[in-house]
């Protein structure tokens, strides 16, 4: 469920017509619903009720400070994958003991930042990283809490570019080597073993791969405890998918996921961490764009809009699907027209949809890309010298710009021409 619904023939974000926001800030822009963010976060909290747990929002999905504060105020922890994300989480008021640091390439500077600023745990992904973290911790006279990320060699049956739990993927250590890696970690005085971490991919629409991975995790917990390690926390990652294409079957609900976690891991007495991002953020946002031209081609019509691949790269990068709907609700029985929906960037890849059946549209009409709250604004660029587009947060009948569109002067002033040119 989201809070972007037609009312009196107009598409609203909660109690605000999206057309009103377009008139105020210009197009294109991202719009987020505070009510949807908090509802989706609460679904995971409810799903794990009865278990000791912490829901850590995977902020790579959407890291705007206002969103982080919104979720942090609800009690969410944060999963960060860079020093910059760590700084954002702290700037939003999230305490260090609710921040988990993941990622395969943590630098010594990032480790130092997190140790001195406060950290819940590092999810360590390799033995060289383990050695580096030990050295940094000892240099600060500190001890770093760690969970080792294991790679269970589970095919999550998701897109090739977002699968993370197969043996050929770059993430984690092979689960077959877990005992020797944990044994080595126990000899490093700057590290404290607290748990195990796993994450097998993103946009999963079936619980079976999760369950297969978690069963391996449960077996490993028993083995490591028998070896003398104090395994008190299991970090299960994220990855639960959302229904981008409304005509498709819906992915499992968080309640289904929580019931599975309870059934598979509930008897281990471990604190459970999960790191959802897409399911919290995805349907909490839309991208609103204006139709510039309708162009007649040789065998198709092109809907040319003012949003482009630099604003929303998922279709170009992943072949991703987004529902695209007009802000003015079509009359019942309106005959659909086929369009290729494209942006103005000088790339053939700047295509959002091909042969998409939509109500007839004309220049000046506004459209919304649904399910654009995750991996939209965070992956945007200024390619073709196009300014980053505004982000707007709606709560009830009020809205605020939470990231402004930069001026062209601000963009140009970031560059420096050397005196010798």
MARSEBA-259734 format. One record per residue (C-alpha): x, y, z. Coordinates in pm, whole numbers, plus 50000, padded with zeros to 5 digits. Each point is the difference from the previous one (the first is absolute). Layout:
XYZ/...
END
This chain:
500005000050000/501105035749935/498495034650041/500025010849634/496364997549897/497595016749760/497505023350163/497465020649807/501844991949679/503435011250126/502954979450125/500785009050359/502934993850233/498184995250330/497855031750014/501975020949748/499295000249624/503234991849818/499115026649742/500215026350277/503534988950085/500945000849631/498765035849977/502035009650308/503354982949930/499994992349627/500594966849831/501474974750018/500034992850373/499844971350247/497174999550250/499954978150312/497184991150236/500955001050369/497004978450089/501094972749757/503585000050129/498914996350361/497344974149918/502444977949811/502595002650277/497374990350257/499034969349795/503484985750062/499935009050368/496674982150036/501234970349795/502814993550250/498005006850315/500694974150266/503674997649897/502865021750120/500655020349687/501055032349834/498825011949658/502925018349839/498895019849694/502354994149704/500545036549929/501624994449661/496394997549875/499315036450089/502345019750223/498405034450017/500525014150351/496285006650046/499194963649923/502694987850240/498675022550276/496434988849930/500974963350040/502495006050280/497315017150203/497944968249961/502844979950157/501674987049685/503664991049990/502045006549685/502034977849770/502795020449840/502484990549730/502335030249993/501465026950220/497715025049833/496914979750089/501294996950357/500325037750020/496485004149862/498564976250258/501695018450284/498985033949858/496394987850003/500314992450371/500374962249984/502204988150291/503134980549920/498794969250187/497214996649743/502285001649694/501284968849822/502905004949757/499894976549699/501874999149668/503014982349850/502395029249977/500095018550332/503085021850029/502075006250311/498665035750012/496424987249991/500744974750274/501555027550214/497005022849940/497534973550113/502014988150300/500475035050137/496465010849915/498294968950132/498994968149821/497734970450065/502114975949797/502134996049691/498874973349757/503444987749896/500234985749649/503564987049964/503104990250194/502015030049877/497225022850125/500064981750333/503735006450036/499595036749906/497165005150249/502004983250275/502935023549934/497795031250003/498234989250319/503294993250180/501395033749889/497015016350172/500214977350304/496534987349916/498304967149915/497864997349686/496814978950018/499724978149691/497764975849819/501614981549712/498005000249679/499784965049860/499174991549641/497634970250005/500114993949621/496235004649965/498555011649669/497385026050092/498414998249652/500195037649960/501665023449749/503634991649925/501185034250119/498354998050342/500734963750091/502494998750290/499934965250152/501524977449734/503564987350013/500935021249695/498795032250166/502475023450171/498255000050337/500914981650317/502254970250071/499104965049879/497874983650267/502214969149964/502895020350148/498035016150280/501494979250284/503615008349915/499205036949944/498205002650333/502864981650169/502415025649861/497775029250102/500024986850357/503785004550012/499845037149908/499845021250318/498435030049828/496914980349896/497034986350191/497874973549830/496305005750061/498214983449711/499634988949639/498835019949700/498424989049671/498355017849709/499144981949677/498585026849772/497375026149931/496464999949858/499294964050105/496414989549936/500174965250153/500764990050359/501684967049903/503505014649939/499815018950331/499024968350184/502794979849838/502575026150102/498645003450354/500034962550055/503705000049911/500445029250239/498294980550280/502234969949943/503095022249999/498915016450326/499964966250172/503434990949860/501615033150100/498524998550349/501424965050037/503385014849902/499695024150291/498835031749822/497335021550166/497485004049717/497275022650135/498865018849690/498934989349651/499935026649729/497694987049726/500465028449751/497115012849792/498764993449650/496234995150019/498545012349671/497175023549908/497364997849724/501385024049738/497604986349739/496565001450156/498634972949770/502484974550137/499534978650309/500975018150319/503224989850179/499734984850350/498875023250276/502325010150285/497714980050230/500674968649793/503725007250013/499905005350377/498134967450056/502644981649797/502845015850200/498294990350324/499514964249881/503564995149869/502075019950252/497745007350294/501374972550225/503635012449988/499575027650256/501715025449774/499155036249946/498815004149641/501015029149777/498455006149662/500925026849747/497065007949771/500385029249762/497974995949684/496844987650169/500015029750239/500895026549740/498934987049658/496275005950003/500455030250227/501025022149709/499085010849648/501855018949729/497875027149838/500835011849649/498555022549730/499334989649640/502125022049772/498994985749662/498094971549844/502054989849698/498724978149719/502584974849882/500084975449712/498294971950190/499385014550346/499245031550191/502475014150252/498905016650320/502915023650070/500045011150364/502225023150203/501264972550232/502964980149871/502264970750075/502205022350215/496985005550229/498834963650007/502594975749867/498334967250099/498334993449662/503265006649811/502174980650246/497784970750091/497265000149737/497765008450297/496265005149969/498145029450153/496285006649966/499575033949830/496665016850061/498495034149916/499365024450282/496515005549859/497984968250042/498824986049665/496274996249953/498714964350027/500304981749671/502645023849858/501704982649707/503734994850054/502735011549762/503424984249954/503045021650080/503714996850041/500635021650307/503375017249966/502035028250152/502035028149842/503494986250073/502144993349692/500004962050045/497744973849846/500134984050343/498055029650135/496814979849961/497614993050286/497524977549818/499404985549656/496594993149850/498345010750325/496195001849986/498935033150157/497115024449979/500495025349716/502305028250116/501125033549861/502685025950066/499545015950341/498404969450161/501584987350322/500854963650070/501204981450308/502384970550017/498804978150284/502294980350233/502825025349956/500875006050364/502904975150006/503155002149787/498705030749821/501385032650138/502994982550161/501204986949662/499385032449811/502735019949827/500515032749814/500694982949667/499455023949706/500425028050258/496464994450121/499495011850361/499084974550266/496265002150042/498175010450318/498824975750265/496755008350177/498564984350315/496255000150064/498394994950340/496235003150006/499065032749833/503455015750016/503114996149788/503585012050011/502944999549762/502604978050171/502625004049727/499875030149772/500845000449632/503455016349964/500335030449778/502174998349692/502385024850165/500374976450298/500804971549761/502535020449802/501675013950309/500984965250115/502434998449708/503325018450004/501905011849694/503745000150074/501795033549968/502254985549732/497114993549763/
END
